[in-house]
């Protein structure tokens, strides 16, 4: 269904604007989708475990600020440092979730507020320009002269994580945790370690998405990625990943990210003001969750 939705949406936009189906327009669209795809891929792991990570956008914004501040001193190592710190922050959130037994919704909601505030404080509530662009120049290149490097990297990230899951017991661990955590514990699944690992990967993906945004905007900003939270959640549920966990995949979220990006690009084409974007995302999330929710696992709706 996500692929069908992508094809139908692409056809509809082409009918509305025949100039849309050109190499230039499609290249711009997939390049725009890269940070969103990486954010959604990382958060998908948390959702598959039956949790939710609401802090990905705020952590991504914070990482753009850290990258811009560290670049003059660390040079080429800044990318690895920024992603590593974002991964460590994700791990801390995962530990808070499993050790303190706090719902992931609350942990990451609090994290979202903390990261946003820290980013505002250390940046003096303003953007930090990047003068040395060599550290992010590689993300502005094109593979084969056609495919944007940022989107190519996003696909590689999804493929790498999916391959690790497929070739190890991690996939069964993640799905078992999402389907029924109590049953997974009885079966000997290291549920707590799986959850912490999922939050760590989600944090690392937020860090990588931040590098992509910096390469495109040539600056770090405390609010640069804040508008990507709803689109990322929408990409996950549009891709068909059940919000209750256990069912879905990273590839689905990649397609979902492309669908959401085409919607963002297509609204002005069909004459819909961009102010309606948030209304659309909200409606998409509610409709997609209604279609993918495993009601056998949710006996009481609150």
N, C-alpha and C positions, 0 to 999 in steps of 0.2 A: 503493500500500500504506500509506503513512503516514496518508493521509486515511481509508482504510478502518479502520485501527487506531484512529484517533481516534473515529470514529463508533461502532465496536463497543464501545470502552471507555466512551464516554458512555452508550450504551444499557445496558451492564452495571451501571454505577453507578446509573443511574435505576431499574433493577429492584431493586437492593439497597436503595436509599433513594429512594422516590418524591419526597421533598422536595428531592432534589439538583437536579432539573431546574427550577429557579426562577431568575428574573432575579438575585436576590440572590446565590445560590450561584455561578452562572456568572460574574457580574461579579467576585466575589472571586477566582475561579479564574484568569481572564484577567489580573487585576491582579497576582496572585502570579507569573504566568508571564512578565511583562514583562522583569525583569532577566535572567532565564534566557534568554529569546529573543534579547535583544541580545548577551549574552555568546556564545551559540552562533552567531549570525550572523557576528560578527567572526571567531571561530575557524574557521568554515567556509571562509573564504577561504584561510586557511593550509593547511587540510586539502586543499582543491582543488588547491593548488600542490604537494601531496605531502609536506607537513610536518605538524607538530603544535605547538600552543601550550598547554603545561601551566601557564603562569604566569597565565592570565587571572583566576582566582579570587583569587590572592594580590595581583595588581596592582589588582584591583577593591577589595579590602580596604584596601590602602595608599591608594588614591584617596579612600576615604571619610574616612580620617584626615586627609589633606591638605586636603580640602574643609572639614572641621570646623575645622581650625586656621587656614585662610586666610579663612574667611567674615567674621570681624569686621573685617578690614582691607580686603578686596577687594569685599565686598558682592555686588552683582549680577554682577560679573565673575568670581566664583569658579567658576561652572559652566564657563565657557569655559576658564579657566586650568587647572582640574583635568582636563578632557578633553584639553586641549592637552598637558599634561605626560604624561598616560597614553599619548597617541599618540606622543610623542617617545621615551618609554621603549620602546614597542613597536618603533619604528624602530631604536633602538640594538640591540635583540635581533636584529632582521632583519639589520642590518649585521654583527653578530658572527657570525651564521650564514653569510652569503655571503662575507665577507672572510676570516674565519679558517677557513672550511670546516669548521665544527663542526656536527654533526647538530642539527637543530632540537629534537629530544628533549632533548639534553644542555643546550643553551643555555637553553631555557625551564624545565627542571628546576632548573638553577642559579638562574635568575631567580626562580622561585617561592620558593626558600629565601631569597634576598636580600631580596625584597620583603616577605616575612613578617617577617623579622628587623628590617628598617628600620621597618616599621609598629609593631612592638612597642616599639622603642627610642624613637621620637619621640612615641609616645602614652603612654609609661610603662606599657605593657601593660594599658591600660584604655580604656574608651569615653570619647569626648569629646562632651559634650552640645551640641546646637545650640539656642540661644535664639531667634535670628532665623530664623524659618521662612519668611519671604517669598520667599527665593531659590529654594525648592523647592516653594512652594505650588502653582505651576502644574501640577506633576505629580500633585497630589491631586485635580484637577478631573475633570469628566466631559464627554465629547463627546456632545452631544445628550441629556445627562442619564442616559445608559446606559453608554457605553463609557468605561472609565477612560483618562485622558489618557496614563498611562504605557504602556499597551498600544497606544494609538493611535500614540504616538511610536515604539514598537518596530516596528510595521507600516510606518510612514513610513521608518524607517532601512533596513529590509529592502528596501522598494520603491525607495528612492533608490539604494542600492548596486547592486541588480539592474538598475536602469535605466541607470546609468553603465556597467556591464559590457556591457549589451546594445547600447548606442548607440555604443560605442567598441571598438577592437580588444582591449581588456583581457580580455574574456571568452575570446577565442580564445587570448590569451597565457597566461591562468591555466590553462585546460584543457590546452593544449599542454605547459606546464611540469609539470602533474600527470601527464599520460599518459606522457610520456617527456622528461625534462629534456635528455638528450643530443641527441635529435632536434630539440627546440625550439631549442637553441643553434645547431645547424647550419642551421636555417631562419631564423635572424636574430632570434629572439625575445629581448628584453632580460630574460632569466631573473632576473638578480640584482635588477634594479629592480622586477620584478613581485613577487618574494619580500619585498623590503623594504617595498613598498607594502602587501602583505597583512598583514604584522606590524604596520605602522602603523595600519591600519584596525582590526585586532584589539585593539590597545591603546586606540584611541579608543572602541571599543565597550565595553571594560572600564571606561573612565572614565565613560561615560554610564550604564552599569548601576550604577555606584557612586552616582551622583546619585539614581537611582531608589530605591536601598536607603536612602539617607540621608533621602529625602522620606518614607519609610514608617516609619523607626525613630527619626527626629529625633536622630540621633547618628552619629558615625563610630567605627568599631571596627577594631582590627588583625586581627580574625578574622571580620568580618561576612559576607564572601562565601566563606569557605574551604570551606563545605559545598556550593558550587555547581559545583565542578570536575567531579566525576563526573556529575551531572545534565546539565551542558553537553555533555560528550563523548557521553553517552547520547543526548541530543537530536539531535546531529549524525548519529550512526550509525543511530538509529531513523528519522531522516528519509530515509535511503537514500544519504547521501553516502559514497562509497567511501573507506575510510581510507587506501588507496593513492594517492588523488588522481585528478583528472581528471574524475570523474563526481559529480554532485550539484548542489544549488542552495541558496541562502539560504532560499527559500520552503519547501523541504523541512525545513530545520532549524527554521523557525518552527512548522511543524506538529509536528515532533518535540518541541519545547519544550512545546507544549500537551499532547501525549501524556504526557510525563514529569510535568508538573504535575498532570494528572488522576490519574496513578498515586500521586503523593505525597498528594493530597487523598483518594483513594479507599481507600488502605490502612486507615485507621482505620474507614471506613464498613463494610468487609467484615470487620472484627475482627482485622486483622493489626497487631501492634505496630509503631510507627514505627522501632524498633530494627532491623527487618529491611530498612529502606530501602536501606542500602549493599549488602546481599546482592543485592537486586533489581537495583540499578544495575549491579553487576558482572556478573550473569547476562545482563542485557539487552545490555551492551556486547559480551560474548563472542559471544552469539547473533547480534546484528546484524552484527558484523564478519564472522562466519563466512558470513553470507548475502550480504554486499555486497562481500567481498574479491575483487579481480581477480587470480586466481591465475596468470594468464598473465604478470603483471608480477613475480611473486614465485616464482622457480624454486626457490629454496632457502629453507626456513623455518628460522630460528634462534631 
